[in-house]
Amino acid sequence: MAVMSELNKLLYQIPKRAEQRHVETLRNTFVDSGVGDALDTIDHQILYGRRGTGKTHALRYLESVRKVAGDLPIYVDLTSLGSPESLFMGQAVDPVERSARLFVDLMGHVHEALLTAALEDEQLLANTSFVSRLDGLLEAVTQVRVTGDIEQSQEGERKAGHSSKGGATAKFSPSSATVSFDTSSASDYNERETEKTVRKGSERRSFNVSDIARALRSIGQALNERRIWLMLDEWIAIPPEAQPYMGELLIRTVSHVPGFTIKIAAIEQQSRFRQELSPGNYIGIELGADAAANLDLDEFMVFEQNEAESRNFFRRLIVSHLIAGIEEKKFNIELPDEETLISKCFTDVRAFDELVRAAEGVPRDALNVLGTAAANAGSNKVSVPDIRKSALSWYQRDKAGALNASPDALALLHWVIDEVIRGKKARGFLVNQKDADSLMLMALFDARVLHLLRRGYSGQDTPGERYNVYVIDYGAYIDLMQTKFAPQGLLPFFDELEPDASSYVDVPPQDLRSVRRAVVDLATFRARASHV
C-alpha cells in the first residue's frame, strides 16, 4: 500500500458502520435523503432497507432529534437481547416461550432506559409519580413460574412421656430430730406436622399483557405531553418463527398506549411480522393497519432514478464524515466543502460519478469503496481506475462471497450476467412480479448484487401483468468494462424503424414490446438448471 496523503488517510479512516460512532456524531453526519422528515412522525412505522442503507443511522438521528425536542427516545439494538436458549436452541424452545423471553428482556431495557433518563433529567427526577410508576413496570415483567409435575407430602410425629420420683431422709441427734421428704413429677407431650410441596419442571417467564400495558399507560400519563419513542433496530435478530409473536406482544402492550411511538428497522425479505395460526386467526403486526410500511431506503438514492440527487447526497455524505473525522483524529489539513470536494479529492467529475454509480444507492458501500480507492491512490487524487479496482475488490469480498452458501442463487447470478450483460450489453432487466418472491432472486437482492430500481411497472400491451425493474451491481460487471461485453445502457430497446440498431432506455416505455428483450424469465433458468 502506497503512502497516503493526509486527505486520503482521512477518507480511508471514515468509520463504515453507524454503531461505531457516538450519537452526537451520528446526528452531525446524517445526510437526509428525505427519510428523516418521513420518520419524524408519531405514527408507528417499519423502516425497510438492506444492510448498509442507513437504517441504524436514521434511527439514531431520530433519537437525537426527539431528545432535543424534550421527548424520551429509547433506542434498542435487538441483537443485544436474549439468552442462548431463546436464540440458538431452535425447536427445543417453542416460539411462544422464545418471544416471551425476548420481550421480557426488551421491557427490562425500556425500564432501565427510563430510569436512566430520570436520573439525568431533574424535571423527571422530581416527578415522583413517574419514578414510582417505573416500579410497576418492573414488577409486571419479572414474574417467573415453574411448569411441570407437582408432588405434595405430609409428615406427622407425636411423642408423649411421664416420669416421677420421690424420697425421704431422716436425721437424729441428741438434741433434735429432722425428717424431710422430696418428691417430683414431670410429663411432656410433643406433636409436629409438616407439609412439603415439590415442583418439578422448568422455569418460564410469566406475565400478563394487561399488567404491562397498564404499567406503560400509567407511565405515559405521568409524562404529560412528553412522548416515549421506542426504536427497535435489527428486527432480523429475532428468530423468524418468533417474530410474529413478538409483534403481537408489541401490539397488545405498547402500540395502543397513548404517548408511545414504535419505529422498527428491518430487512423486508427476512421479516415475518404476521402469521396465520388457523383459518382467519392471525397474530402479529398488520402492515398498513398497525404500522405503516411506507419507507424503504433501497428506493431513495439509486443512481439511475435521479442522478443529480444521488450526486448531491453522496457529496454531502462524504463531506460530513470528513468534518467529523478531522475533529476526532485532529488532522491538521484544510478540508474540502461540497463545492470543492471533487477538485480536491478526485481527478475529475468522472471519478466521482463512478463512485456514485458503484455505490448503487448504498451509503456503506460508497464509504467502503472510497476508503479502499483512497488507499490505492496513495498520495494522488482518487481516479476512475482506483474506484473500479476498489469496487471489484469490495464486490468479490463482501457481496459475491456471501453467496457461496447459496449455490442456486450464485448460479442464477452468473446466468443473469451472461444473459443481460454479455448477451444484451445492458445493466438492467425486468422480472415478472409473479417471480418476485423467488428465494434465489431475493437472495441476490439481499446480498446487494441486484438492486431494485422500480416496482410494479406495467405496460399498455400487457394488462394485468406487472414487472419489477432490477439493475445488476456495478461490481458484477466491472471486469467487463474494457471488453466488447461492456454494458451500453440500462435496458435494451427495440426500435421498429431501426430494427438492427442497438439502443437503450433508462425508463421502460408504456409499450413493453419495445423492451421485450429486457424481460428475464426465471422459468427458462429453472429449465436450464434442471438439465445440467
C-alpha positions in Angstrom: 0.0 0.0 0.0 1.4 3.4 -1.1 1.9 6.2 1.4 -1.3 8.1 1.6 -1.8 11.8 1.7 -3.4 13.3 4.8 -6.7 13.7 2.9 -6.7 10.2 1.6 -5.8 8.9 5.0 -8.9 10.7 6.4 -11.0 9.2 3.6 -9.7 5.8 4.4 -10.4 6.1 8.2 -14.1 7.1 7.9 -16.0 4.6 10.1 -18.2 2.4 7.9 -20.8 1.4 10.5 -23.1 3.7 12.5 -22.7 1.6 15.6 -19.1 2.7 15.9 -19.9 6.3 16.4 -21.3 8.5 19.2 -24.9 9.6 18.9 -23.9 13.3 18.6 -21.5 12.4 15.7 -24.2 10.4 14.0 -26.5 13.4 14.2 -23.9 15.6 12.6 -23.0 13.1 9.8 -26.6 12.2 8.9 -27.5 13.3 5.4 -31.2 13.3 4.9 -32.4 11.9 1.6 -36.0 12.6 2.7 -36.3 9.7 5.2 -35.6 12.0 8.3 -38.7 14.0 7.9 -40.7 10.9 6.9 -39.7 9.2 10.2 -40.3 12.2 12.4 -44.0 11.4 12.9 -45.8 9.9 15.8 -47.2 7.1 13.7 -45.9 3.6 14.2 -43.6 2.7 11.2 -41.5 0.0 9.7 -38.3 1.3 8.1 -37.1 -1.2 5.4 -33.6 -1.3 3.9 -30.9 -3.8 3.2 -27.6 -3.9 5.1 -25.7 -0.7 4.7 -28.5 1.5 3.5 -28.5 3.6 6.7 -31.3 2.2 8.9 -29.3 2.4 12.1 -28.0 5.9 11.2 -31.6 7.1 10.5 -32.9 5.8 13.9 -30.0 7.2 15.9 -30.6 10.6 14.1 -34.3 10.5 15.0 -33.2 9.6 18.6 -31.1 12.7 18.9 -33.8 14.9 17.3 -36.5 13.7 19.7 -34.2 14.1 22.7 -33.5 17.7 21.8 -37.3 18.2 21.5 -37.8 17.0 25.1 -39.2 13.6 24.4 -37.8 10.3 25.7 -36.3 8.2 22.8 -35.3 4.6 23.6 -33.0 3.0 21.0 -32.7 -0.8 21.3 -30.4 -2.9 19.3 -32.3 -6.2 19.2 -29.1 -8.2 18.7 -28.3 -7.4 22.4 -31.4 -9.2 23.7 -31.9 -12.8 24.6 -30.3 -15.8 26.1 -28.6 -18.7 24.2 -31.7 -20.8 24.8 -34.1 -18.3 23.2 -31.7 -17.5 20.3 -30.0 -20.8 19.3 -31.9 -23.8 20.6 -34.4 -23.7 17.7 -37.3 -26.1 18.0 -36.2 -27.1 21.5 -37.9 -24.0 22.8 -41.3 -23.2 21.3 -41.7 -19.8 19.7 -44.1 -18.5 22.3 -41.5 -19.1 25.0 -38.7 -17.6 22.9 -40.7 -14.5 22.1 -41.7 -14.1 25.8 -38.1 -14.3 26.9 -37.0 -11.7 24.3 -40.0 -9.5 25.2 -39.2 -9.5 28.9 -35.6 -8.5 28.0 -36.9 -5.7 25.9 -39.2 -4.4 28.6 -36.3 -4.6 31.1 -34.3 -2.5 28.7 -37.2 0.0 28.5 -37.3 0.2 32.2 -33.6 0.7 32.5 -33.6 3.4 29.8 -36.5 5.3 31.5 -34.8 5.1 34.9 -31.5 6.4 33.4 -33.5 9.2 31.8 -35.0 10.1 35.2 -31.6 10.2 36.8 -30.2 12.5 34.1 -33.3 14.8 34.0 -34.0 16.9 37.0 -37.6 17.5 35.9 -38.2 13.8 35.6 -36.4 13.0 38.9 -38.7 15.5 40.6 -41.7 13.8 39.1 -42.4 11.3 41.9 -45.4 9.9 40.1 -43.2 8.9 37.1 -40.5 7.4 39.2 -42.9 5.4 41.4 -44.7 4.0 38.3 -41.5 2.6 36.9 -41.6 0.1 39.7 -45.0 -1.1 38.4 -43.4 -1.9 35.0 -40.5 -3.8 36.6 -42.9 -5.8 38.7 -45.1 -6.7 35.7 -42.2 -8.3 33.8 -40.2 -10.1 36.4 -42.6 -12.9 37.4 -41.4 -16.5 37.0 -43.4 -19.7 37.2 -42.4 -23.3 37.2 -44.2 -25.7 34.8 -44.2 -29.4 35.4 -45.3 -32.1 37.9 -46.2 -31.1 41.5 -45.6 -33.5 44.4 -47.1 -33.0 47.9 -46.4 -34.9 51.0 -47.3 -34.7 54.7 -45.3 -35.8 57.7 -46.5 -36.1 61.3 -45.0 -37.1 64.6 -46.4 -37.4 68.1 -44.5 -38.1 71.4 -45.7 -38.4 75.0 -44.0 -39.3 78.2 -44.3 -39.2 82.1 -41.8 -39.6 84.9 -41.9 -39.3 88.7 -39.5 -39.7 91.6 -39.6 -39.4 95.4 -37.5 -39.9 98.5 -37.3 -39.3 102.3 -34.4 -38.6 104.6 -34.2 -38.6 108.4 -31.5 -37.2 110.7 -31.3 -37.8 114.5 -29.2 -36.1 117.1 -29.2 -36.0 120.9 -30.9 -32.6 121.0 -33.2 -32.8 117.9 -34.6 -35.0 115.1 -35.2 -33.9 111.5 -37.2 -35.6 108.8 -37.6 -34.3 105.2 -39.4 -35.6 102.2 -38.6 -34.9 98.4 -40.9 -35.8 95.5 -41.0 -34.7 91.9 -43.1 -35.5 88.8 -42.7 -34.5 85.1 -44.5 -35.1 81.9 -44.2 -33.8 78.3 -46.1 -34.1 75.1 -44.8 -33.1 71.6 -46.7 -33.0 68.3 -45.3 -31.9 64.9 -46.8 -31.9 61.5 -45.1 -30.7 58.3 -46.3 -30.4 54.7 -43.8 -30.4 51.8 -44.5 -29.3 48.1 -42.0 -30.2 45.4 -42.4 -28.7 41.9 -40.5 -30.5 39.2 -40.2 -28.7 35.8 -38.7 -25.7 34.1 -38.8 -22.0 34.9 -40.8 -20.0 32.4 -41.3 -16.2 32.2 -44.8 -15.4 33.2 -46.5 -12.0 32.7 -49.9 -10.6 32.0 -50.0 -8.4 28.9 -52.7 -6.2 30.5 -50.5 -5.6 33.5 -47.7 -4.4 31.3 -50.0 -2.3 29.2 -51.4 -0.8 32.4 -48.0 0.0 33.7 -46.9 1.6 30.4 -50.1 3.6 30.3 -49.6 4.9 33.8 -46.0 5.9 32.9 -47.2 7.7 29.8 -49.8 9.6 31.8 -47.2 10.7 34.3 -45.1 12.3 31.5 -48.0 14.6 30.4 -47.1 15.9 27.0 -43.7 14.2 26.6 -43.7 11.1 24.3 -41.7 7.9 24.5 -40.2 6.7 21.2 -39.3 3.1 21.1 -36.8 2.5 18.3 -36.2 -1.2 17.6 -33.2 -1.8 15.3 -32.1 -5.1 13.7 -35.5 -6.8 13.7 -33.9 -9.8 11.9 -32.0 -10.6 15.2 -35.3 -12.1 16.4 -35.7 -15.7 15.2 -38.1 -15.8 12.3 -40.6 -18.1 13.9 -40.7 -15.9 17.0 -41.2 -12.6 15.0 -45.0 -12.7 14.7 -45.4 -13.5 18.4 -43.0 -10.6 19.3 -45.1 -8.4 17.0 -48.3 -9.5 18.7 -46.9 -8.7 22.2 -45.9 -5.2 21.0 -49.4 -4.6 19.6 -51.1 -5.8 22.9 -48.8 -3.9 25.3 -47.3 -0.8 23.6 -48.8 0.2 20.3 -52.3 1.2 21.6 -50.9 3.1 24.6 -51.2 6.9 24.3 -47.8 8.7 24.3 -45.8 5.8 22.8 -44.5 5.6 19.2 -42.8 2.5 17.8 -40.2 2.5 14.9 -38.8 -0.8 13.6 -35.8 -1.1 11.3 -36.0 -4.4 9.3 -34.9 -6.1 6.1 -38.0 -6.8 4.2 -37.0 -10.2 2.8 -36.1 -11.5 6.2 -39.1 -10.2 8.2 -42.2 -12.1 9.3 -44.5 -9.6 11.0 -47.7 -11.6 10.7 -48.7 -15.2 10.8 -52.0 -17.1 10.4 -52.3 -19.7 13.2 -55.5 -21.1 11.9 -58.0 -20.0 9.2 -58.9 -16.4 10.0 -56.8 -16.4 13.2 -53.8 -14.0 12.7 -51.2 -12.8 15.1 -48.5 -10.2 14.7 -48.3 -6.7 13.2 -50.7 -6.0 10.3 -48.7 -3.8 7.9 -50.7 -0.7 6.9 -53.1 -1.0 9.8 -51.0 -1.5 13.0 -47.8 0.1 11.5 -47.1 1.9 8.2 -44.6 0.2 5.9 -44.1 3.0 3.5 -40.4 3.7 4.0 -37.7 1.8 2.0 -34.2 3.1 2.0 -33.4 1.0 -1.0 -35.6 3.2 -3.2 -34.1 6.6 -2.1 -30.7 7.0 -3.7 -30.3 4.6 -6.7 -28.2 6.5 -9.3 -30.5 5.7 -12.2 -33.6 7.1 -10.5 -32.2 10.6 -10.1 -28.6 11.2 -11.0 -28.5 14.8 -9.7 -29.9 14.0 -6.3 -27.6 11.0 -6.0 -24.6 13.2 -6.6 -25.7 15.8 -4.1 -26.5 13.1 -1.5 -23.1 11.4 -1.7 -21.2 14.7 -1.8 -22.9 15.8 1.4 -22.3 12.4 2.9 -18.5 12.4 2.3 -18.0 16.0 3.4 -20.0 15.5 6.7 -17.9 12.4 7.5 -14.7 14.2 6.7 -15.6 17.1 9.1 -16.4 14.6 11.9 -13.2 12.7 11.2 -11.0 15.7 11.4 -12.5 16.6 14.7 -12.0 13.1 16.1 -8.5 12.5 14.6 -7.1 16.0 15.0 -5.9 16.2 11.4 -4.2 19.5 10.5 -5.4 19.9 6.9 -7.8 22.1 5.0 -11.0 20.2 4.3 -13.0 20.5 1.1 -16.5 21.7 1.2 -19.3 20.4 -1.0 -18.2 22.7 -3.8 -14.6 21.7 -3.8 -14.8 18.1 -2.8 -14.4 16.8 -6.4 -11.5 19.0 -7.3 -9.6 18.3 -4.0 -10.3 14.5 -3.7 -10.9 13.2 -7.2 -9.0 13.6 -10.5 -12.2 14.8 -12.2 -16.0 14.6 -12.1 -16.0 11.2 -13.9 -14.2 9.6 -10.9 -16.8 10.9 -8.5 -19.7 9.8 -10.7 -18.0 6.4 -10.9 -18.1 6.2 -7.1 -21.8 7.2 -7.0 -22.6 4.6 -9.6 -20.6 1.9 -7.8 -22.4 2.6 -4.5 -25.8 1.7 -6.2 -27.6 3.9 -3.6 -26.0 2.1 -0.5 -24.0 4.6 1.7 -21.9 1.9 3.4 -20.8 0.5 0.1 -19.9 4.0 -1.0 -17.7 4.6 2.1 -16.0 1.2 1.7 -15.3 1.6 -2.0 -14.0 5.2 -1.4 -11.8 4.1 1.5 -10.0 1.4 -0.4 -9.8 3.6 -3.5 -8.1 6.3 -1.4 -5.6 3.8 -0.2 -4.9 2.7 -3.8 -4.4 6.3 -4.8 -1.8 6.8 -2.2 -0.6 10.4 -2.4 -2.6 11.1 -5.6 -6.2 12.1 -6.1 -8.7 9.2 -6.5 -9.2 8.3 -10.1 -11.6 6.1 -12.2 -9.2 3.1 -12.2 -8.9 3.4 -8.4 -12.7 3.3 -8.0 -13.0 0.4 -10.4 -10.3 -1.6 -8.7 -11.8 -0.9 -5.2 -15.4 -1.7 -6.4 -14.3 -5.1 -7.8 -12.5 -6.0 -4.6 -15.5 -4.9 -2.5 -17.9 -6.9 -4.7 -15.8 -10.1 -4.5 -15.0 -9.8 -0.8 -18.3 -8.6 0.6 -21.1 -9.4 -1.8 -20.3 -12.4 -4.0 -18.5 -14.1 -1.1 -21.8 -14.1 0.8 -23.5 -16.1 -1.9 -21.1 -19.1 -1.6 -23.6 -20.6 0.9 -26.3 -20.3 -1.7 -25.1 -22.1 -4.9 -28.5 -21.8 -6.6 -28.5 -18.1 -6.2 -24.9 -17.9 -7.4 -25.8 -19.9 -10.5 -28.7 -17.5 -11.2 -26.4 -14.5 -10.9 -24.0 -16.0 -13.4 -26.8 -16.8 -15.8 -28.2 -13.2 -15.5 -24.8 -11.8 -16.2 -24.4 -13.9 -19.3 -28.0 -13.2 -20.5 -28.2 -9.5 -19.7 -24.6 -8.1 -19.8 -22.8 -10.4 -22.2 -25.8 -11.2 -24.3 -27.6 -7.8 -24.4 -24.9 -5.4 -23.2 -27.4 -4.0 -20.7 -27.2 -3.3 -16.9 -30.8 -3.8 -16.1 -33.7 -6.3 -16.8 -37.4 -6.8 -16.0 -38.8 -9.7 -13.9 -42.5 -10.6 -13.8 -43.8 -9.9 -10.3 -45.0 -13.5 -10.1 -41.4 -14.4 -9.7 -40.6 -11.6 -7.2 -40.8 -14.0 -4.2 -38.3 -16.4 -5.7 -35.8 -17.3 -3.0 -32.9 -17.1 -5.4 -33.9 -13.7 -6.6 -34.4 -12.5 -3.0 -31.0 -13.8 -2.0 -29.3 -11.8 -4.8 -31.2 -8.7 -3.8 -30.4 -9.2 -0.1 -26.7 -9.7 -0.9 -26.8 -6.3 -2.8 -25.7 -7.8 -6.1 -29.1 -6.9 -7.6 -30.8 -3.6 -6.9 -34.5 -2.9 -7.3 -35.0 0.2 -9.5 -38.8 0.2 -9.9 -41.7 -1.9 -8.6 -44.9 -2.9 -10.3 -44.2 -1.5 -13.7 -47.0 -2.3 -16.2 -47.4 -1.8 -19.9 -50.4 -1.0 -22.0 -49.9 -4.1 -24.1 -49.8 -6.5 -21.1 -52.8 -5.7 -18.9 -52.7 -7.4 -15.6 -49.0 -8.2 -15.8 -46.6 -6.2 -13.6 -42.8 -6.2 -13.6 -40.0 -5.2 -11.3 -37.0 -3.4 -12.9 -33.6 -4.6 -11.5 -30.1 -3.3 -12.1 -27.1 -5.5 -11.8 -24.5 -4.4 -9.2 -21.6 -2.3 -10.6 -19.0 -4.7 -9.2 -20.5 -7.7 -11.1 -19.6 -6.3 -14.5 -16.6 -4.0 -13.7 -14.2 -6.6 -15.2 -16.1 -6.4 -18.4 -15.9 -2.6 -18.7 -12.8 -2.7 -21.1 -14.1 -5.6 -23.2 -16.6 -6.0 -26.0 -19.2 -7.0 -23.5 -19.2 -3.7 -21.6 -22.8 -2.5 -20.9 -24.0 0.2 -23.2 -27.1 1.2 -21.3 -29.8 0.2 -18.8 -32.5 -1.6 -20.8 -32.2 -2.8 -24.4 -34.7 -1.1 -26.6 -36.2 -2.3 -29.9 -36.9 0.3 -32.5 -39.2 -0.9 -35.3 -37.8 1.9 -37.5 -34.3 0.7 -37.0 -34.5 -3.0 -36.1 -30.8 -3.6 -36.5 -29.7 -0.6 -34.3 -28.6 -1.1 -30.7 -30.3 1.4 -28.4 -31.1 1.6 -24.7 -33.5 3.4 -22.4 -33.5 4.2 -18.7 -37.2 4.3 -18.3 -39.4 1.4 -19.7 -41.9 2.7 -22.2 -45.6 2.1 -22.0 -45.4 -0.4 -24.9 -43.4 -3.2 -23.3 -42.9 -4.9 -26.8 -40.1 -2.5 -27.4 -38.2 -3.8 -24.4 -39.2 -7.4 -24.5 -35.6 -8.4 -24.8 -35.1 -6.9 -21.3 -37.5 -9.4 -19.7 -35.7 -12.2 -17.9 -37.9 -15.4 -17.5 -36.8 -17.3 -14.4 -38.6 -20.4 -15.8 -36.0 -20.6 -18.5 -33.3 -20.6 -15.9 -35.0 -23.3 -13.9 -35.5 -25.5 -17.0 -31.8 -25.0 -17.9 -30.7 -25.8 -14.4 -32.8 -29.0 -14.3 -30.9 -30.4 -17.3 -27.4 -29.6 -16.0 
